[in-house]
Amino acid sequence: MDNSFRVLIVDDEVEFLETLVKRLRKRKIEVDGVTGGEQAIERLKDAPVDIVVLDVKMPGMSGLETLREIKRVHPLLEVIMLTGHASVEVAVEGIDLGAFDYLMKPIDIDELLYKIQDAFKRKCLREKTSDK
């Protein structure tokens, strides 16, 4: 499978965000990062992506609020939630709101990559079926 998809990472932990962006770029993924939900919504207006990797706990607009808004405006966009151990219930709620899946922090980069590829496959399938 080719890696010609675009990913947006949303996380308020700047160091974690920068590391993740750097590690995905090394794997030839087209990736960008923002530090909050409001920024993510704005970025999606200007630069469409295929997958959003979204932290659950953020100041301001929470991960769930951001997910709701993303799904309202871009229903076919796949979202992978990132969660610390304390907020698994919230991540599961995210699945109910339409998130593709969730991963526990600290994340394994290869596991994230597999999830991103799976989410991209699902997005492609859903786009094909919605075109009919």
Sequence and secondary structure as in RCSB ss.txt:
>XXXX:A:sequence
MDNSFRVLIVDDEVEFLETLVKRLRKRKIEVDGVTGGEQAIERLKDAPVDIVVLDVKMPGMSGLETLREIKRVHP
LLEVIMLTGHASVEVAVEGIDLGAFDYLMKPIDIDELLYKIQDAFKRKCLREKTSDK
>XXXX:A:secstr
     EEEEE S HHHHHHHHHHHHHTT EEEEESSHHHHHHHHHHS  SEEEEES  SSS HHHHHHHHHHH T
T EEEEEE GGGHHHHHHHHHTT  EEEESS  HHHHHHHHHHHHHHHHHHHHHHH 
